Every structure is written in C-alpha cells, then in structure tokens.
Amino acid sequence: MRLQALCLLLSIVVVSVGLTAPPPVFAQASSTQGPVKITLDDAIQMALAHNHTLLAARTTIQQSEAEETTANLRPNPVLIGDAQFLPVFNWDQFTSDYISSTAQFDLGVSYLFERGKKRQHRLQAAKDQTAVTRSTVADNERTLTFQVAGLFISVQLAESTLDLARQDLKSFQDTVSINQERYRAGDISKDDFLKIELQLLQFQMDETQARLARVQALSDLRQLLGYDSVPADYDVAGDLDYQPLHASLEDLQTKALASRPDLHAAQQGVTAATSQYQLQKAIGKVDVTGQINYTHINDLSTASLFGNFQIPIFNRNQGEIARARFAITQAQEQEKATSNQVMTDVRDAYQGLESNDEVIRLYRSGYLDQAQEDRDISQYAYQRGAASLLDFLDAERSYRAAQLGYRQALASYTTVLEQLREAVGTRNLP
C-alpha cells in the first residue's frame, strides 16, 4: 500500500510539473521578442538540412549504395527435378513395381561459376559510381549555399533600401511640413509648395516598392530554407558589410582545384569509367555452369555430373569493351573541361570582385559625405531663401541616388564575394 501511494504521489508531481512547465523557447522568442531572426550561417544550415530538392538529391547516394549490394550478389543455385516414363495413358500399370523398375526420377542442382572476377569488378564499379554521386550531391550543396547567400543578400539590400526610403520619407515629410508653414506665412509661392508636395509622392512610392521587395525576398529565401523551417514572420540578422579580400588569384585557383566537388566528381568519373572498362573485360570471360543430378531408374540410384559453357567464337563482349574504352577518354576530356571551368569561374569572380571593390572605395572615399553635405547645405540655404527650389530638390535627389547606389554597390560586392566562395568551393577565404 505504501508503494502504491508513493507511485501515485510521483505521478501527481510529474503531471503538475508538465502543466506548469514554460512554453518552448522558440514560442517565447516569437511572442516577446518579435520576429525570429536568422544569420547567414543559420540560413545556410537550415537549407542544407531542410531543402527538399537537396534532400531528394541525397537519396541518390542511398540508391547508389543499394546498387553496391546488388553488384556484390552471387548467382542463385538452380534446383532441377523431373519424372519420366510415367504411364499416363495406362493407369492400370501405375504400380509400385512399375515406379521402381521402369519410371525414372531425377533431382539435381546447377550453379553458374562466374569467371574473370566479375562480382569483384561489379562491386568496384558500383563503389566508384557511389563516390561520383557523393561528389555530385556535394556540388548541389555548394550551389544551394550560393543561392541562399544570394537571396540573403537580397533581403539585406531590400531592408537597407527600405530603411533609407523611410528615412528620406520622414525627412521630406518634415520638409513639407516646414514649407507648408512658410506657404501660409507667404514666404514661398503656391507653385513651389505644390512642387514639394508632388515630390513627396516619389518618396512614398520608393517606400512602398522597398517594402514589396523585402517581402518578396524573404518569401524566396524561405522557399530555399524549407518552408516549414522558419515562421512566416521571420527576419534576417545583420546588415550589408564590406569585407575586403586578402588573397591572390593564383592562391584561390589552387584552392579551388583542391576543393571544388564538381571537379572531384569529374576526377572520380575517370576512375568509374576505368572500373566499367575492367568490368566489361571481365564480362567477356566465359562462365561455366556446373550441375549434379541424382537419378533413380531400374531399381538403381545414380549420380551424374554435367558442365557447359559458351564457345566464344562470335560474342566476346568486344562491343561493350570498345565502348567502355572510349568512355574513359570521354571522362578524361570532361575532367579537363571541368578543371578549365574551375579556373575560369575563379578568375571571373575575382575580377568581378576587384571591379566592385573599386566602386565601393570610390563611394567610401568621400562621395557619400559630399552628397549628404550638399543636401544639408541646399536645404539650409533654401529654407532661408538663398537657394532655389530646383537646387534643393536636385540636391535631395542626388543624395538619395548616392545612398541607394552605395547600398546596391555594397550588395553587388557581397554577392560577387559569395560567387567567389562558390567558385573556390569553400566559404573560408582570407
């Protein structure tokens, strides 16, 4: 009784703890701290874990491993049996004496003996193909990583553009309010005030378009991450950042030749083609079928041994052997083409990064500060009647264009940097 009471008490405690336990951290974060924010590394890991296209591609590895099991199977033995000289049309003779003295019964087993180490060559060819499949899937991961990074940068650019549009809209709304008071006081004409109000429409349109671009970029990114891996109101963490590269083109190309999974797949393709050639040569070897029979006839029990094989006069698998030999040459040429493509990809991305780096340096050398200073001076002068409305609006447009151009240049630089990471085959660049 005491033991039962103790168990009942423990059950009550467990249920109470379960009912009073706090909700999951994810729920708390989403309800008390706003939208869930993910970094670029988080986004890449989510995509590698939840992207359905990649998950489907990974099953090809398991399929290839199953082919290894099939390739390593031995032939099944064949069971043979027969009954001869049965009195089917004279059933009155179907007696035990007839069965013992006249009818014949055979029972045997045959087995195909593979020559030329066919099974070993099949297994090796299957393993080499699995290696190619693994590298191909790894290349899919490389491509997916770049796609995620590109969309992540698009979200960052959209949010940066939206932030700029909101700042410009608020600033210009303040300008409209000030000039509305000036118009009422008679300091400016109605025509000038209407031009300022019409200019406000452009700022409002910029803010609306930036909001739409952000929503669409987040939606596209969510598709790559796995639709259910993040909540609908998620957001990205971090801003667009300038990260200078400290590596030479030659070092990056050398690293790419050692890291690119598509090049590994091409190299393994040569090995797989060689394995197929060895397998086709083994298939050209003649197999032998052996058979042993037990026979009962005329009150005698006997054993018989049989053997048969094809005489390789016409078919020696010479066509497939020749095809496999040419397939090796094809794989070698594909390896060379892939190697050249790797070198080209790295060079193109590196040159693109240098070009974008020059643009970033131009903006950061003083153009941004000059555009802001010019706008502030024009605004100050216009409010005091020392500058025309057109000069003020032109300075406002120049400032907005400079800020937007810098953000787009920064996004282009970051995108090309991700493209260089994809071309090299690793995210660890100096």
Secondary structure as UniProt FT lines:
FT   HELIX           2..20
FT   HELIX           25..32
FT   STRAND          37..38
FT   HELIX           40..50
FT   HELIX           52..71
FT   STRAND          78..84
FT   TURN            88..89
FT   HELIX           91..93
FT   HELIX           96..101
FT   STRAND          104..113
FT   HELIX           118..185
FT   HELIX           190..225
FT   TURN            227..229
FT   TURN            232..233
FT   STRAND          235..236
FT   HELIX           249..259
FT   HELIX           261..283
FT   STRAND          288..297
FT   TURN            298..299
FT   STRAND          300..309
FT   HELIX           318..362
FT   HELIX           363..367
FT   HELIX           368..383
FT   TURN            384..385
FT   HELIX           389..424
//
